[in-house]
Amino acid sequence: MSRIAVIYYSSTGSTYRIAEAFVEGAAEAGAEVRLRRAGELAPQGVIDANEAWSSHLAETRHIEVATPEDLVWADGFALGAPTRFGQPASQLKQFIDTTSGPWAAGQLAGKPASAFTSTTERHGGQESTLLSLHHTLFHWGSVIVPTGYVDYQLSHAAGGNPYGVSAITGDGAPDEHVLALARFQGRRLAELADALKPAEAALA
C-alpha cells in the first residue's frame, strides 16, 4: 500500500475541492493519504475583508499545516495552488522553500508527483502555474505524472489540460468533470507509487 501526500493552498475553496478529489482517488486505490494545507501568509485584515476567504479558512483550520516531513513520509505526492499572476500562490511556494533539507538528502527523489491549479479566467495562467510546479519537481528528482490524455474523454470534458488538473472557477466551483479527473489522477498517482516502490528500494 502506497502513502500519498496531497499538499495544497486554497483561499476560497476551489483548489481545496480539487485536493479532496485527489485524496478520494488515491484512497480508492488503497493508499494511505495525508491531506495537508500550506500555512496562510496574508494579513488577517485582508482575509477578513473577503467573506469567502475568511469562511474557508475557518472551515479548514482542522487540516494540519504541511511540513517537509509529509513529503519524506510519502511514496508520492500532489501539489496544488491557485494561480497568482501566472505563478503558484506564495503560500505554497513558501512551503516549497522549506524543503531544502529532505531535497539535499535525496529523500524526495524518484517519487511520482502531480500538480493541480485553478484560475478565475480561462487564460489566467493555468499552464504556467503547473509548469512552475513541475520546475520544483525537476529539482527534487521526482517522477512527474501529468494528466496527459490517458483517458481522453475524461481529460477533454475537464478542459483538456495535459499538464495537470485545472479548473476555471470564475463561474463557480470546480465542476464534476474536473473533480472526476482529479479522482482519476489520484488513483493513477497511488498506483504508480505502488509500482515504483520496489525500484526506489533497489536504488536506495
C-alpha positions in Angstrom: 0.0 0.0 0.0 1.4 3.4 -1.0 1.4 6.6 1.0 0.3 9.7 -0.7 0.6 13.3 0.4 -1.8 15.9 -1.1 -0.5 19.4 -0.2 -2.4 22.4 -1.3 -3.2 26.1 -0.8 -6.7 27.5 -1.3 -8.1 30.9 -0.3 -11.8 30.4 -1.0 -12.1 26.7 -1.5 -11.8 25.9 -5.2 -8.4 24.3 -5.1 -9.3 22.6 -1.9 -12.1 20.8 -3.6 -9.7 19.5 -6.2 -7.3 18.4 -3.4 -10.2 16.5 -1.8 -10.9 14.7 -5.1 -7.2 13.7 -5.3 -7.5 12.3 -1.8 -10.6 10.3 -2.7 -9.0 8.8 -5.8 -5.8 7.8 -4.0 -7.8 6.2 -1.2 -9.9 4.3 -3.7 -6.6 2.8 -5.0 -5.9 1.6 -1.4 -3.4 4.3 -0.5 -2.9 5.9 3.0 -3.4 9.6 2.3 -2.4 12.8 4.1 -4.2 16.0 3.2 -2.2 19.0 4.3 -2.6 22.7 3.7 0.1 25.4 3.2 0.1 27.9 6.0 -1.6 31.2 5.4 0.6 34.3 4.9 -1.9 37.0 4.1 -2.6 39.7 6.7 -5.7 39.0 8.8 -7.3 42.3 7.8 -7.1 41.3 4.1 -8.7 37.9 4.9 -11.4 39.4 7.0 -12.4 41.8 4.1 -13.2 38.8 1.9 -16.1 36.8 3.4 -15.4 33.7 1.2 -11.8 33.7 2.2 -12.3 34.1 5.9 -15.1 31.5 5.9 -13.0 28.9 4.0 -10.0 29.5 6.3 -12.2 28.9 9.4 -13.8 25.8 7.9 -10.4 24.2 7.1 -8.5 25.1 10.3 -8.7 21.4 11.3 -6.5 20.4 8.4 -2.9 20.2 9.5 -0.3 22.6 8.1 2.1 20.9 5.8 5.7 20.2 6.8 8.6 18.7 4.8 8.2 15.5 6.8 4.9 14.9 4.9 6.9 14.6 1.7 9.5 12.4 3.3 6.7 10.1 4.6 5.0 9.9 1.3 5.7 7.5 -1.6 4.2 10.0 -4.0 2.6 13.5 -3.7 0.4 16.1 -5.4 0.9 19.8 -5.1 -1.8 22.3 -5.8 -2.4 26.1 -5.6 -4.4 28.7 -7.4 -2.6 30.9 -9.9 -1.3 34.3 -8.8 -0.1 36.3 -11.7 0.9 33.2 -13.6 2.7 31.5 -10.7 1.6 29.3 -7.8 0.2 31.2 -4.8 3.0 32.4 -2.5 1.6 30.3 0.4 2.5 27.1 -1.4 5.8 28.5 -2.7 6.7 29.4 0.9 6.2 25.7 1.9 8.3 24.6 -1.0 11.1 26.9 0.1 11.3 24.9 3.4 12.1 21.6 1.7 15.9 22.1 1.2 16.7 19.5 3.9 15.0 16.5 2.5 15.8 17.6 -1.0 19.6 17.7 -0.2 19.3 14.3 1.5 17.7 12.8 -1.6 14.5 12.0 0.2 12.2 13.4 -2.5 13.9 11.8 -5.5 12.2 9.1 -7.5 8.8 9.6 -6.1 5.8 10.2 -8.5 4.3 13.6 -8.3 1.5 15.6 -9.9 0.2 19.2 -9.8 -3.1 21.0 -9.9 -4.4 24.5 -10.0 -7.4 26.8 -10.6 -7.9 30.2 -12.1 -10.7 32.6 -12.4 -10.3 33.2 -16.1 -9.9 30.7 -18.9 -6.5 32.2 -19.9 -5.5 33.1 -16.3 -2.2 31.2 -16.2 -3.0 27.6 -15.5 -0.3 26.1 -17.7 2.4 28.5 -16.5 1.5 27.7 -12.9 1.6 23.9 -13.5 4.9 24.1 -15.3 6.3 26.2 -12.5 5.4 23.5 -10.0 7.0 21.0 -12.4 10.2 23.0 -12.2 10.3 22.3 -8.5 9.7 18.6 -9.2 12.6 18.6 -11.6 14.9 19.9 -8.9 13.6 17.3 -6.4 14.2 14.5 -8.9 10.6 13.5 -8.8 8.8 11.3 -11.5 6.4 13.8 -12.9 2.9 12.4 -13.6 1.0 14.8 -15.9 -2.6 14.2 -16.7 -1.8 13.8 -20.4 -4.7 12.3 -22.3 -4.5 9.0 -20.6 -8.3 9.0 -20.6 -9.0 11.3 -23.5 -12.8 11.7 -22.9 -12.3 12.5 -19.2 -9.5 14.9 -19.9 -11.4 16.6 -22.7 -14.5 17.1 -20.5 -12.4 18.6 -17.8 -10.8 21.2 -20.1 -8.2 19.2 -21.9 -5.1 20.3 -19.9 -2.3 17.7 -20.3 0.0 19.3 -17.7 -2.2 18.7 -14.6 -5.7 19.0 -13.3 -7.0 22.5 -13.6 -10.3 24.4 -13.1 -11.8 27.6 -14.3 -13.7 28.9 -11.3 -14.9 32.4 -12.4 -18.3 30.9 -13.0 -18.4 28.7 -9.9 -16.7 25.8 -8.1 -14.8 23.1 -9.9 -17.3 21.1 -11.9 -18.0 17.4 -11.9 -15.6 16.7 -14.8 -12.7 18.4 -13.1 -13.3 16.5 -9.9 -13.7 13.2 -11.8 -10.3 13.8 -13.5 -8.7 14.7 -10.1 -10.0 11.4 -8.6 -8.7 9.6 -11.7 -5.3 11.3 -11.3 -5.2 10.5 -7.6 -5.7 6.8 -8.4 -3.0 6.9 -11.0 -0.6 8.6 -8.6 -1.2 5.9 -5.9 -0.9 3.0 -8.4 2.3 4.4 -9.8 3.7 4.9 -6.3 3.0 1.3 -5.6 4.7 0.2 -8.9 7.8 2.3 -8.2 8.4 1.4 -4.6 10.5 -1.7 -5.5 12.7 0.3 -7.8 13.1 3.0 -5.2 14.1 0.4 -2.6 16.6 -1.1 -5.0 18.2 2.3 -5.8 18.4 3.4 -2.1 
